[in-house]
Amino acid sequence: MARLWGEGGGGGVSSSSSSSPSSTSIWTTFLVESHRASLHTHRSAALRLESLEAQLRIASESNMLKTKENCILLDQLKQMQLYHERERKAFRDKLLDVVQS
């Protein structure tokens, strides 16, 4: 028990303190249980953080894929607009040729 509290100088309660053995035992139990609860809280928080990081990574990858898909669709739309514009111009030119002849 004296090793847990620190012997001699260096802080803590030494074996020569006026605490009774039962109060030392109570304090030791309290500190150990508090430490366990703290560790449990930290572990839970760490697991939650890992879970959130994984969710963020998945969402980010999904957004990147959606962004790529949107870029491809936008490019296809632009190409279709250019094709449609060329076709409209060709049709207008043919119509003008027919009207002028």
Contact map, one row per residue, 1 for C-alpha under 8 A:
11111000000000000000000000000000000000000000000000000000000000000000000000000000000000000000000000000
11111110000011100000000000000000000000000000000000000000000000000000000000000000000000000000000000000
11111110000000000000000000000000000000000000000000000000000000000000000000000000000000000000000000000
11111100000000000000000000000000000000000000000000000000000000000000000000000000000000000000000000000
11111110000111000000000000000000000000000000000000000000000000000000000000000000000000000000000000000
01111111111111000000000000000000000000000000000000000000000000000000000000000000000000000000000000000
01101111110111100000000000000000000000000000000000000000000000000000000000000000000000000000000000000
00000111110001000000000000000000000000000000000000000000000000000000000000000000000000000000000000000
00000111111001000000000000000000000000000000000000000000000000000000000000000000000000000000000000000
00000111111100000000000000000000000000000000000000000000000000000000000000000000000000000000000000000
00000100111110000000000000000000000000000000000000000000000000000000000000000000000000000000000000000
00001110011111000000000000000000000000000000000000000000000000000000000000000000000000000000000000000
01001110001111101000000000000000000000000000000000000000000000000000000000000000000000000000000000000
01001111100111111000000000000000000000000000000000000000000000000000000000000000000000000000000000000
01000010000011111000000000000000000000000000000000000000000000000000000000000000000000000000000000000
00000000000001111100000000000000000000000000000000000000000000000000000000000000000000000000000000000
00000000000011111110000000000000000000000000000000000000000000000000000000000000000000000000000000000
00000000000000011111000000000000000000000000000000000000000000000000000000000000000000000000000000000
00000000000000001111101100000000000000000000000000000000000000000000000000000000000000000000000000000
00000000000000000111111100000000000000000000000000000000000000000000000000000000000000000000000000000
00000000000000000011111110000000000000000000000000000000000000000000000000000000000000000000000000000
00000000000000000001111111000000000000000000000000000000000000000000000000000000000000000000000000000
00000000000000000011111111100000000000000000000000000000000000000000000000000000000000000000000000000
00000000000000000011111111110000000000000000000000000000000000000000000000000000000000000000000000000
00000000000000000000111111111000000000000000000000000000000000000000000000000000000000000000000000000
00000000000000000000011111111100000000000000000000000000000000000000000000000000000000000000000000000
00000000000000000000001111111110000000000000000000000000000000000000000000000000000000000000000000000
00000000000000000000000111111111000000000000000000000000000000000000000000000000000000000000000000000
00000000000000000000000011111111100000000000000000000000000000000000000000000000000000000000000000000
00000000000000000000000001111111110000000000000000000000000000000000000000000000000000000000000000000
00000000000000000000000000111111111000000000000000000000000000000000000000000000000000000000000000000
00000000000000000000000000011111111100000000000000000000000000000000000000000000000000000000000000000
00000000000000000000000000001111111110000000000000000000000000000000000000000000000000000000000000000
00000000000000000000000000000111111111000000000000000000000000000000000000000000000000000000000000000
00000000000000000000000000000011111111100000000000000000000000000000000000000000000000000000000000000
00000000000000000000000000000001111111110000000000000000000000000000000000000000000000000000000000000
00000000000000000000000000000000111111111000000000000000000000000000000000000000000000000000000000000
00000000000000000000000000000000011111111100000000000000000000000000000000000000000000000000000000000
00000000000000000000000000000000001111111110000000000000000000000000000000000000000000000000000000000
00000000000000000000000000000000000111111111000000000000000000000000000000000000000000000000000000000
00000000000000000000000000000000000011111111100000000000000000000000000000000000000000000000000000000
00000000000000000000000000000000000001111111110000000000000000000000000000000000000000000000000000000
00000000000000000000000000000000000000111111111000000000000000000000000000000000000000000000000000000
00000000000000000000000000000000000000011111111100000000000000000000000000000000000000000000000000000
00000000000000000000000000000000000000001111111110000000000000000000000000000000000000000000000000000
00000000000000000000000000000000000000000111111111000000000000000000000000000000000000000000000000000
00000000000000000000000000000000000000000011111111100000000000000000000000000000000000000000000000000
00000000000000000000000000000000000000000001111111110000000000000000000000000000000000000000000000000
00000000000000000000000000000000000000000000111111111000000000000000000000000000000000000000000000000
00000000000000000000000000000000000000000000011111111100000000000000000000000000000000000000000000000
00000000000000000000000000000000000000000000001111111110000000000000000000000000000000000000000000000
00000000000000000000000000000000000000000000000111111111000000000000000000000000000000000000000000000
00000000000000000000000000000000000000000000000011111111100000000000000000000000000000000000000000000
00000000000000000000000000000000000000000000000001111111110000000000000000000000000000000000000000000
00000000000000000000000000000000000000000000000000111111111000000000000000000000000000000000000000000
00000000000000000000000000000000000000000000000000011111111100000000000000000000000000000000000000000
00000000000000000000000000000000000000000000000000001111111110000000000000000000000000000000000000000
00000000000000000000000000000000000000000000000000000111111111000000000000000000000000000000000000000
00000000000000000000000000000000000000000000000000000011111111100000000000000000000000000000000000000
00000000000000000000000000000000000000000000000000000001111111110000000000000000000000000000000000000
00000000000000000000000000000000000000000000000000000000111111111000000000000000000000000000000000000
00000000000000000000000000000000000000000000000000000000011111111100000000000000000000000000000000000
00000000000000000000000000000000000000000000000000000000001111111110000000000000000000000000000000000
00000000000000000000000000000000000000000000000000000000000111111111000000000000000000000000000000000
00000000000000000000000000000000000000000000000000000000000011111111100000000000000000000000000000000
00000000000000000000000000000000000000000000000000000000000001111111110000000000000000000000000000000
00000000000000000000000000000000000000000000000000000000000000111111111000000000000000000000000000000
00000000000000000000000000000000000000000000000000000000000000011111111100000000000000000000000000000
00000000000000000000000000000000000000000000000000000000000000001111111110000000000000000000000000000
00000000000000000000000000000000000000000000000000000000000000000111111111000000000000000000000000000
00000000000000000000000000000000000000000000000000000000000000000011111111100000000000000000000000000
00000000000000000000000000000000000000000000000000000000000000000001111111110000000000000000000000000
00000000000000000000000000000000000000000000000000000000000000000000111111111000000000000000000000000
00000000000000000000000000000000000000000000000000000000000000000000011111111100000000000000000000000
00000000000000000000000000000000000000000000000000000000000000000000001111111110000000000000000000000
00000000000000000000000000000000000000000000000000000000000000000000000111111111000000000000000000000
00000000000000000000000000000000000000000000000000000000000000000000000011111111100000000000000000000
00000000000000000000000000000000000000000000000000000000000000000000000001111111110000000000000000000
00000000000000000000000000000000000000000000000000000000000000000000000000111111111000000000000000000
00000000000000000000000000000000000000000000000000000000000000000000000000011111111100000000000000000
00000000000000000000000000000000000000000000000000000000000000000000000000001111111110000000000000000
00000000000000000000000000000000000000000000000000000000000000000000000000000111111111000000000000000
00000000000000000000000000000000000000000000000000000000000000000000000000000011111111100000000000000
00000000000000000000000000000000000000000000000000000000000000000000000000000001111111110000000000000
00000000000000000000000000000000000000000000000000000000000000000000000000000000111111111000000000000
00000000000000000000000000000000000000000000000000000000000000000000000000000000011111111100000000000
00000000000000000000000000000000000000000000000000000000000000000000000000000000001111111110000000000
00000000000000000000000000000000000000000000000000000000000000000000000000000000000111111111000000000
00000000000000000000000000000000000000000000000000000000000000000000000000000000000011111111100000000
00000000000000000000000000000000000000000000000000000000000000000000000000000000000001111111110000000
00000000000000000000000000000000000000000000000000000000000000000000000000000000000000111111111000000
00000000000000000000000000000000000000000000000000000000000000000000000000000000000000011111111100000
00000000000000000000000000000000000000000000000000000000000000000000000000000000000000001111111110000
00000000000000000000000000000000000000000000000000000000000000000000000000000000000000000111111111000
00000000000000000000000000000000000000000000000000000000000000000000000000000000000000000011111111100
00000000000000000000000000000000000000000000000000000000000000000000000000000000000000000001111111110
00000000000000000000000000000000000000000000000000000000000000000000000000000000000000000000111111111
00000000000000000000000000000000000000000000000000000000000000000000000000000000000000000000011111111
00000000000000000000000000000000000000000000000000000000000000000000000000000000000000000000001111111
00000000000000000000000000000000000000000000000000000000000000000000000000000000000000000000000111111
00000000000000000000000000000000000000000000000000000000000000000000000000000000000000000000000011111
